[in-house]
Amino acid sequence: MDIKEQISKIVEELSKNGAVKELFEKEPVKAVEQVLGIDLPDEMIEQVINGVKAKISIDSIAQVSGMFKNILKKDEE
């Protein structure tokens, strides 16, 4: 199993499906297992959950950075 691929799959589903995002916030293990459709060992599920949280944080930072760039660009015009 490619963990990076699974993390990307989960992040994509969280961005499209509000119910799954809510479940991930309350019960990340259940959300991950629901999206993947499999029951993972505890040590693997924790790696996946931590990876998803990290990717979401990085994506959020990039999104905010992009918004600031757009604001600064408009101010220069």
Backbone atoms as SQL, in Angstrom:
CREATE TABLE atoms (id INTEGER PRIMARY KEY, chain TEXT, resi INTEGER, resn TEXT, atom TEXT, x REAL, y REAL, z REAL);
INSERT INTO atoms VALUES
  (1, 'A', 1, 'MET', 'N', 0.843, -1.184, 0.000),
  (2, 'A', 1, 'MET', 'CA', 0.000, 0.000, 0.000),
  (3, 'A', 1, 'MET', 'C', 0.883, 1.239, 0.000),
  (4, 'A', 2, 'ASP', 'N', 0.630, 2.131, -0.931),
  (5, 'A', 2, 'ASP', 'CA', 1.353, 3.389, -1.019),
  (6, 'A', 2, 'ASP', 'C', 0.658, 4.409, -0.112),
  (7, 'A', 3, 'ILE', 'N', 1.285, 4.710, 1.012),
  (8, 'A', 3, 'ILE', 'CA', 0.668, 5.598, 2.003),
  (9, 'A', 3, 'ILE', 'C', 0.445, 6.991, 1.435),
  (10, 'A', 4, 'LYS', 'N', 1.412, 7.518, 0.679),
  (11, 'A', 4, 'LYS', 'CA', 1.245, 8.865, 0.103),
  (12, 'A', 4, 'LYS', 'C', 0.028, 8.910, -0.822),
  (13, 'A', 5, 'GLU', 'N', -0.161, 7.860, -1.593),
  (14, 'A', 5, 'GLU', 'CA', -1.319, 7.794, -2.496),
  (15, 'A', 5, 'GLU', 'C', -2.619, 7.769, -1.701),
  (16, 'A', 6, 'GLN', 'N', -2.631, 7.009, -0.614),
  (17, 'A', 6, 'GLN', 'CA', -3.827, 6.914, 0.222),
  (18, 'A', 6, 'GLN', 'C', -4.121, 8.249, 0.905),
  (19, 'A', 7, 'ILE', 'N', -3.068, 8.936, 1.344),
  (20, 'A', 7, 'ILE', 'CA', -3.244, 10.250, 1.972),
  (21, 'A', 7, 'ILE', 'C', -3.871, 11.220, 0.978),
  (22, 'A', 8, 'SER', 'N', -3.364, 11.220, -0.247),
  (23, 'A', 8, 'SER', 'CA', -3.924, 12.101, -1.282),
  (24, 'A', 8, 'SER', 'C', -5.383, 11.779, -1.547),
  (25, 'A', 9, 'LYS', 'N', -5.702, 10.499, -1.583),
  (26, 'A', 9, 'LYS', 'CA', -7.091, 10.061, -1.809),
  (27, 'A', 9, 'LYS', 'C', -8.003, 10.575, -0.693),
  (28, 'A', 10, 'ILE', 'N', -7.538, 10.472, 0.535),
  (29, 'A', 10, 'ILE', 'CA', -8.335, 10.912, 1.682),
  (30, 'A', 10, 'ILE', 'C', -8.510, 12.429, 1.665),
  (31, 'A', 11, 'VAL', 'N', -7.432, 13.165, 1.415),
  (32, 'A', 11, 'VAL', 'CA', -7.514, 14.629, 1.376),
  (33, 'A', 11, 'VAL', 'C', -8.482, 15.069, 0.290),
  (34, 'A', 12, 'GLU', 'N', -8.422, 14.425, -0.856),
  (35, 'A', 12, 'GLU', 'CA', -9.338, 14.759, -1.950),
  (36, 'A', 12, 'GLU', 'C', -10.787, 14.525, -1.524),
  (37, 'A', 13, 'GLU', 'N', -11.048, 13.405, -0.867),
  (38, 'A', 13, 'GLU', 'CA', -12.410, 13.097, -0.423),
  (39, 'A', 13, 'GLU', 'C', -12.875, 14.095, 0.642),
  (40, 'A', 14, 'LEU', 'N', -11.979, 14.482, 1.535),
  (41, 'A', 14, 'LEU', 'CA', -12.333, 15.465, 2.568),
  (42, 'A', 14, 'LEU', 'C', -12.697, 16.802, 1.954),
  (43, 'A', 15, 'SER', 'N', -12.005, 17.168, 0.877),
  (44, 'A', 15, 'SER', 'CA', -12.284, 18.455, 0.241),
  (45, 'A', 15, 'SER', 'C', -13.604, 18.444, -0.526),
  (46, 'A', 16, 'LYS', 'N', -14.048, 17.263, -0.946),
  (47, 'A', 16, 'LYS', 'CA', -15.294, 17.157, -1.719),
  (48, 'A', 16, 'LYS', 'C', -16.509, 16.833, -0.866),
  (49, 'A', 17, 'ASN', 'N', -16.307, 16.168, 0.261),
  (50, 'A', 17, 'ASN', 'CA', -17.419, 15.616, 1.020),
  (51, 'A', 17, 'ASN', 'C', -17.408, 16.162, 2.450),
  (52, 'A', 18, 'GLY', 'N', -18.316, 17.081, 2.726),
  (53, 'A', 18, 'GLY', 'CA', -18.397, 17.705, 4.042),
  (54, 'A', 18, 'GLY', 'C', -18.680, 16.732, 5.170),
  (55, 'A', 19, 'ALA', 'N', -19.481, 15.705, 4.898),
  (56, 'A', 19, 'ALA', 'CA', -19.810, 14.718, 5.930),
  (57, 'A', 19, 'ALA', 'C', -18.565, 13.930, 6.333),
  (58, 'A', 20, 'VAL', 'N', -17.747, 13.580, 5.368),
  (59, 'A', 20, 'VAL', 'CA', -16.519, 12.842, 5.665),
  (60, 'A', 20, 'VAL', 'C', -15.534, 13.751, 6.402),
  (61, 'A', 21, 'LYS', 'N', -15.495, 15.024, 6.020),
  (62, 'A', 21, 'LYS', 'CA', -14.623, 15.981, 6.706),
  (63, 'A', 21, 'LYS', 'C', -15.030, 16.116, 8.165),
  (64, 'A', 22, 'GLU', 'N', -16.326, 16.217, 8.411),
  (65, 'A', 22, 'GLU', 'CA', -16.828, 16.293, 9.784),
  (66, 'A', 22, 'GLU', 'C', -16.459, 15.055, 10.577),
  (67, 'A', 23, 'LEU', 'N', -16.634, 13.885, 9.947),
  (68, 'A', 23, 'LEU', 'CA', -16.297, 12.626, 10.605),
  (69, 'A', 23, 'LEU', 'C', -14.803, 12.585, 10.913),
  (70, 'A', 24, 'PHE', 'N', -13.967, 13.059, 9.973),
  (71, 'A', 24, 'PHE', 'CA', -12.517, 13.064, 10.191),
  (72, 'A', 24, 'PHE', 'C', -12.150, 13.937, 11.381),
  (73, 'A', 25, 'GLU', 'N', -12.831, 15.060, 11.540),
  (74, 'A', 25, 'GLU', 'CA', -12.545, 15.956, 12.652),
  (75, 'A', 25, 'GLU', 'C', -12.921, 15.321, 13.992),
  (76, 'A', 26, 'LYS', 'N', -13.988, 14.520, 14.011),
  (77, 'A', 26, 'LYS', 'CA', -14.456, 13.889, 15.252),
  (78, 'A', 26, 'LYS', 'C', -13.815, 12.530, 15.480),
  (79, 'A', 27, 'GLU', 'N', -13.777, 11.713, 14.432),
  (80, 'A', 27, 'GLU', 'CA', -13.267, 10.351, 14.537),
  (81, 'A', 27, 'GLU', 'C', -12.418, 10.019, 13.305),
  (82, 'A', 28, 'PRO', 'N', -11.164, 10.465, 13.315),
  (83, 'A', 28, 'PRO', 'CA', -10.332, 10.295, 12.126),
  (84, 'A', 28, 'PRO', 'C', -10.137, 8.846, 11.693),
  (85, 'A', 29, 'VAL', 'N', -10.044, 7.929, 12.626),
  (86, 'A', 29, 'VAL', 'CA', -9.849, 6.520, 12.270),
  (87, 'A', 29, 'VAL', 'C', -11.027, 6.009, 11.451),
  (88, 'A', 30, 'LYS', 'N', -12.230, 6.281, 11.904),
  (89, 'A', 30, 'LYS', 'CA', -13.421, 5.839, 11.174),
  (90, 'A', 30, 'LYS', 'C', -13.492, 6.475, 9.794),
  (91, 'A', 31, 'ALA', 'N', -13.155, 7.756, 9.710),
  (92, 'A', 31, 'ALA', 'CA', -13.209, 8.459, 8.425),
  (93, 'A', 31, 'ALA', 'C', -12.223, 7.857, 7.434),
  (94, 'A', 32, 'VAL', 'N', -11.003, 7.616, 7.892),
  (95, 'A', 32, 'VAL', 'CA', -9.978, 7.047, 7.012),
  (96, 'A', 32, 'VAL', 'C', -10.392, 5.661, 6.546),
  (97, 'A', 33, 'GLU', 'N', -10.847, 4.843, 7.462),
  (98, 'A', 33, 'GLU', 'CA', -11.268, 3.485, 7.089),
  (99, 'A', 33, 'GLU', 'C', -12.473, 3.522, 6.149),
  (100, 'A', 34, 'GLN', 'N', -13.357, 4.485, 6.339),
  (101, 'A', 34, 'GLN', 'CA', -14.519, 4.614, 5.455),
  (102, 'A', 34, 'GLN', 'C', -14.081, 4.981, 4.044),
  (103, 'A', 35, 'VAL', 'N', -13.189, 5.950, 3.922),
  (104, 'A', 35, 'VAL', 'CA', -12.737, 6.394, 2.603),
  (105, 'A', 35, 'VAL', 'C', -11.964, 5.286, 1.899),
  (106, 'A', 36, 'LEU', 'N', -11.081, 4.614, 2.637),
  (107, 'A', 36, 'LEU', 'CA', -10.258, 3.578, 2.027),
  (108, 'A', 36, 'LEU', 'C', -11.004, 2.257, 1.853),
  (109, 'A', 37, 'GLY', 'N', -12.025, 2.064, 2.662),
  (110, 'A', 37, 'GLY', 'CA', -12.803, 0.826, 2.571),
  (111, 'A', 37, 'GLY', 'C', -12.093, -0.374, 3.159),
  (112, 'A', 38, 'ILE', 'N', -11.108, -0.128, 4.030),
  (113, 'A', 38, 'ILE', 'CA', -10.385, -1.221, 4.675),
  (114, 'A', 38, 'ILE', 'C', -10.090, -0.882, 6.119),
  (115, 'A', 39, 'ASP', 'N', -9.847, -1.922, 6.908),
  (116, 'A', 39, 'ASP', 'CA', -9.471, -1.771, 8.311),
  (117, 'A', 39, 'ASP', 'C', -7.954, -1.887, 8.389),
  (118, 'A', 40, 'LEU', 'N', -7.306, -0.810, 8.805),
  (119, 'A', 40, 'LEU', 'CA', -5.850, -0.786, 8.855),
  (120, 'A', 40, 'LEU', 'C', -5.344, -1.050, 10.271),
  (121, 'A', 41, 'PRO', 'N', -4.126, -1.592, 10.391),
  (122, 'A', 41, 'PRO', 'CA', -3.516, -1.737, 11.718),
  (123, 'A', 41, 'PRO', 'C', -3.318, -0.364, 12.350),
  (124, 'A', 42, 'ASP', 'N', -3.391, -0.298, 13.675),
  (125, 'A', 42, 'ASP', 'CA', -3.308, 0.968, 14.394),
  (126, 'A', 42, 'ASP', 'C', -2.086, 1.797, 14.027),
  (127, 'A', 43, 'GLU', 'N', -0.912, 1.155, 13.941),
  (128, 'A', 43, 'GLU', 'CA', 0.305, 1.921, 13.645),
  (129, 'A', 43, 'GLU', 'C', 0.258, 2.521, 12.242),
  (130, 'A', 44, 'MET', 'N', -0.372, 1.847, 11.308),
  (131, 'A', 44, 'MET', 'CA', -0.473, 2.378, 9.943),
  (132, 'A', 44, 'MET', 'C', -1.522, 3.484, 9.875),
  (133, 'A', 45, 'ILE', 'N', -2.625, 3.309, 10.561),
  (134, 'A', 45, 'ILE', 'CA', -3.701, 4.297, 10.525),
  (135, 'A', 45, 'ILE', 'C', -3.211, 5.614, 11.124),
  (136, 'A', 46, 'GLU', 'N', -2.389, 5.558, 12.161),
  (137, 'A', 46, 'GLU', 'CA', -1.852, 6.778, 12.765),
  (138, 'A', 46, 'GLU', 'C', -0.938, 7.512, 11.786),
  (139, 'A', 47, 'GLN', 'N', -0.135, 6.775, 11.024),
  (140, 'A', 47, 'GLN', 'CA', 0.717, 7.397, 10.008),
  (141, 'A', 47, 'GLN', 'C', -0.126, 8.101, 8.962),
  (142, 'A', 48, 'VAL', 'N', -1.185, 7.444, 8.530),
  (143, 'A', 48, 'VAL', 'CA', -2.059, 8.015, 7.510),
  (144, 'A', 48, 'VAL', 'C', -2.751, 9.267, 8.046),
  (145, 'A', 49, 'ILE', 'N', -3.287, 9.187, 9.250),
  (146, 'A', 49, 'ILE', 'CA', -3.979, 10.333, 9.854),
  (147, 'A', 49, 'ILE', 'C', -3.023, 11.522, 9.994),
  (148, 'A', 50, 'ASN', 'N', -1.820, 11.271, 10.488),
  (149, 'A', 50, 'ASN', 'CA', -0.838, 12.350, 10.633),
  (150, 'A', 50, 'ASN', 'C', -0.459, 12.931, 9.278),
  (151, 'A', 51, 'GLY', 'N', -0.353, 12.076, 8.270),
  (152, 'A', 51, 'GLY', 'CA', -0.055, 12.549, 6.921),
  (153, 'A', 51, 'GLY', 'C', -1.162, 13.409, 6.355),
  (154, 'A', 52, 'VAL', 'N', -2.405, 13.002, 6.591),
  (155, 'A', 52, 'VAL', 'CA', -3.557, 13.773, 6.111),
  (156, 'A', 52, 'VAL', 'C', -3.583, 15.140, 6.792),
  (157, 'A', 53, 'LYS', 'N', -3.394, 15.157, 8.098),
  (158, 'A', 53, 'LYS', 'CA', -3.396, 16.430, 8.826),
  (159, 'A', 53, 'LYS', 'C', -2.284, 17.344, 8.330),
  (160, 'A', 54, 'ALA', 'N', -1.115, 16.783, 8.077),
  (161, 'A', 54, 'ALA', 'CA', 0.011, 17.589, 7.580),
  (162, 'A', 54, 'ALA', 'C', -0.296, 18.139, 6.192),
  (163, 'A', 55, 'LYS', 'N', -0.858, 17.311, 5.323),
  (164, 'A', 55, 'LYS', 'CA', -1.170, 17.753, 3.962),
  (165, 'A', 55, 'LYS', 'C', -2.239, 18.834, 3.975),
  (166, 'A', 56, 'ILE', 'N', -3.240, 18.673, 4.815),
  (167, 'A', 56, 'ILE', 'CA', -4.287, 19.690, 4.929),
  (168, 'A', 56, 'ILE', 'C', -3.678, 21.011, 5.395),
  (169, 'A', 57, 'SER', 'N', -2.765, 20.957, 6.372),
  (170, 'A', 57, 'SER', 'CA', -2.114, 22.170, 6.873),
  (171, 'A', 57, 'SER', 'C', -1.286, 22.840, 5.786),
  (172, 'A', 58, 'ILE', 'N', -0.520, 22.054, 5.046),
  (173, 'A', 58, 'ILE', 'CA', 0.306, 22.600, 3.971),
  (174, 'A', 58, 'ILE', 'C', -0.574, 23.212, 2.885),
  (175, 'A', 59, 'ASP', 'N', -1.645, 22.504, 2.505),
  (176, 'A', 59, 'ASP', 'CA', -2.553, 23.027, 1.485),
  (177, 'A', 59, 'ASP', 'C', -3.211, 24.318, 1.941),
  (178, 'A', 60, 'SER', 'N', -3.564, 24.402, 3.217),
  (179, 'A', 60, 'SER', 'CA', -4.190, 25.612, 3.757),
  (180, 'A', 60, 'SER', 'C', -3.216, 26.784, 3.729),
  (181, 'A', 61, 'ILE', 'N', -1.974, 26.527, 4.091),
  (182, 'A', 61, 'ILE', 'CA', -0.958, 27.575, 4.069),
  (183, 'A', 61, 'ILE', 'C', -0.750, 28.074, 2.644),
  (184, 'A', 62, 'ALA', 'N', -0.683, 27.147, 1.697),
  (185, 'A', 62, 'ALA', 'CA', -0.492, 27.523, 0.297),
  (186, 'A', 62, 'ALA', 'C', -1.669, 28.352, -0.206),
  (187, 'A', 63, 'GLN', 'N', -2.863, 27.980, 0.216),
  (188, 'A', 63, 'GLN', 'CA', -4.058, 28.709, -0.210),
  (189, 'A', 63, 'GLN', 'C', -4.041, 30.138, 0.346),
  (190, 'A', 64, 'VAL', 'N', -3.694, 30.295, 1.604),
  (191, 'A', 64, 'VAL', 'CA', -3.626, 31.617, 2.221),
  (192, 'A', 64, 'VAL', 'C', -2.533, 32.441, 1.555),
  (193, 'A', 65, 'SER', 'N', -1.411, 31.817, 1.286),
  (194, 'A', 65, 'SER', 'CA', -0.308, 32.507, 0.613),
  (195, 'A', 65, 'SER', 'C', -0.753, 33.016, -0.761),
  (196, 'A', 66, 'GLY', 'N', -1.484, 32.190, -1.485),
  (197, 'A', 66, 'GLY', 'CA', -1.995, 32.592, -2.794),
  (198, 'A', 66, 'GLY', 'C', -2.948, 33.766, -2.694),
  (199, 'A', 67, 'MET', 'N', -3.780, 33.781, -1.658),
  (200, 'A', 67, 'MET', 'CA', -4.710, 34.887, -1.467),
  (201, 'A', 67, 'MET', 'C', -3.946, 36.184, -1.204),
  (202, 'A', 68, 'PHE', 'N', -2.903, 36.110, -0.376),
  (203, 'A', 68, 'PHE', 'CA', -2.100, 37.298, -0.097),
  (204, 'A', 68, 'PHE', 'C', -1.413, 37.802, -1.352),
  (205, 'A', 69, 'LYS', 'N', -0.909, 36.903, -2.159),
  (206, 'A', 69, 'LYS', 'CA', -0.258, 37.312, -3.403),
  (207, 'A', 69, 'LYS', 'C', -1.242, 38.052, -4.297),
  (208, 'A', 70, 'ASN', 'N', -2.472, 37.549, -4.372),
  (209, 'A', 70, 'ASN', 'CA', -3.494, 38.204, -5.194),
  (210, 'A', 70, 'ASN', 'C', -3.836, 39.596, -4.654),
  (211, 'A', 71, 'ILE', 'N', -3.918, 39.716, -3.347),
  (212, 'A', 71, 'ILE', 'CA', -4.229, 41.005, -2.725),
  (213, 'A', 71, 'ILE', 'C', -3.106, 42.002, -3.012),
  (214, 'A', 72, 'LEU', 'N', -1.867, 41.552, -2.832),
  (215, 'A', 72, 'LEU', 'CA', -0.721, 42.437, -3.091),
  (216, 'A', 72, 'LEU', 'C', -0.647, 42.834, -4.557),
  (217, 'A', 73, 'LYS', 'N', -0.954, 41.903, -5.419),
  (218, 'A', 73, 'LYS', 'CA', -0.940, 42.165, -6.858),
  (219, 'A', 73, 'LYS', 'C', -1.951, 43.242, -7.217),
  (220, 'A', 74, 'LYS', 'N', -3.153, 43.159, -6.620),
  (221, 'A', 74, 'LYS', 'CA', -4.211, 44.144, -6.893),
  (222, 'A', 74, 'LYS', 'C', -3.820, 45.512, -6.358),
  (223, 'A', 75, 'ASP', 'N', -3.141, 45.535, -5.204),
  (224, 'A', 75, 'ASP', 'CA', -2.703, 46.807, -4.620),
  (225, 'A', 75, 'ASP', 'C', -1.669, 47.490, -5.489),
  (226, 'A', 76, 'GLU', 'N', -0.848, 46.715, -6.196),
  (227, 'A', 76, 'GLU', 'CA', 0.192, 47.274, -7.057),
  (228, 'A', 76, 'GLU', 'C', -0.382, 47.882, -8.334),
  (229, 'A', 77, 'GLU', 'N', -1.541, 47.430, -8.728),
  (230, 'A', 77, 'GLU', 'CA', -2.151, 47.888, -9.992),
  (231, 'A', 77, 'GLU', 'C', -2.713, 49.239, -9.852);
